[in-house]
């Protein structure tokens, strides 16, 4: 197990490096940069000292230097925990981002929990009651959950929640709690507001998870050992829990890897619609105004989040299934 | 052996009963013509039969076929053009179609609206006026259009009554007819998925093919690349890529730009499938034979290896079309995808940005309905194809 963890951690290093390079290429790609925008603005206002300002910015952020050098500075900064400087907010990125990262992680965590709690019983039920009416109903809703664009679901649910549950629209807590110290009221308000984003972001993931769990469990249920167990007189519930369910759990955990990127994507679009103070709106804004360090650090953060998620799911799988930690599973 | 040893008592005296006549299997088992047809059918024919058994997939396939046929004749189907504005009817709600007026059959018609502006909120208000019975006309001359930009026409499937307007799905802020824009939007939204998938199909086959056929360090490199791409969240990356497209590009170029962006992140799944298949297939005799005869790798991959699992590839490609359609919709909705004057379902949904819209002008969310239907149809259709792809199972 120890060797497996070490091997897995070593694989992460080149992966993260490749991701950071990719992200840097992308945020560098738009023609022009923030610096030239600033200079143009400065000159159009007829201010004096434009040259000095340009010189200062260039020195500070290595803006005029070759691409590879800029990349090197950025990665070196990241390694030291320096996320760079947001031109637009005129603050270090870490200060701009601050709580948002935590909120994003909270939303992602809540969604994974939601997905599991919902998908697990439903998937098991629809597999054990194959071709029943409820199985068809679940399949249909699952398909629908995959097909409805998440922003639309967010809009409609927001409206419904406001009308029927009295939850204020937008934000992650009621307005009176913003900038207040933590209290039970605030916690309650946040939990209340987490409900819809979790539902919306989790809907497509849940639908996919139910389908996969159902398929896996069905495969297992038709195997010989289940028949043997039943013939020997195991009670159905015990039989199900002890053998086939354990087998079909593997993909459940392996799925965190593919679930997380989806969640983050969903979170971006939904938080935009619902004006949640998470990453979405800020990322969009940063991308549109070429605030490259802010956008880059954001993308990098999302990527790291998913890479760590994949790592955790791999480790959990290895702990659960000896075939993976002993065999060549890691190489596949 | 001599013929006379057929029935010959052996040492124990039990007669040996195996007949020496040549055995004809047909004498035992007579194949009915139907069975014969089944056993002799080609692979593609069996796939077709198997596909037909999946009712939902067939219905979805027909639905999609009709939609794709419709995008050729948008000009004829839509009562108005995309940029036609009804200045007198901003935010007009949908007009209900009726058949009977005061117990009398008239045929499809709508009640005309009385327009009024609310004096306090300045919000336009519409009330259907039962006195104005406006009967729809069919196959009628209506607004002029340029059919595919080639020749002018006036013929529409249906148009409003003389000197009246018709907004079956209502209008937006500027008075554009939503139904017409929805019909035109299908052209972009439906094709962007197809082009995107074609592109990612090519990428997946080529890259996965190279990785699987050569193996070794090439395979390793490509595998790592795929892993990196798969561990990145798609939407933020799409957004970042879409932000690269210069603002001054023409509509058509942006369209292809978005298609490429969608395809760039999508090919990995297909490449993986191709690779793992090729890794096992390249060890087969027919592949070695082709190599010994001096065929080039591209010919071996394309001519001998790929066709053996083409059906699987097509099925999984179909299943990735909905992701592309949803991707385009999301990007355009966020304002980083397609932009006006292109009309796509995502661009139309861009009007429904906030909860106010849901409350005040719910019909602006209508473009979501075709999106949902098409995505569902593609999912069912792809499911059917996947089940049919391996008819021998």
Interface residues (C-beta under 8 A of the other chain):
Chain A: X14 X15 X18 X19 X22 X23 X26 X27 X29 X30 X31 X143 X144 X146 X147 X148 X149 X150 X151 X152 X155 X156 X158 X159 X162 X169 X170 X257 X258 X260 X261 X262 X263 X264 X265 X266 X268 X269 X272 X273 X283 X284 X287 X288 X290 X295 X298 X299 X302 X303 X306 X307 X310
Chain B: X224 X225 X227 X228 X230 X231 X232 X233 X234 X235 X236 X237 X239 X240 X241 X243 X244 X246 X322 X326 X329 X330 X333 X334 X335 X336 X349 X352 X353 X354 X355 X357 X358 X359 X365 X368 X371 X372 X375 X376 X379 X380
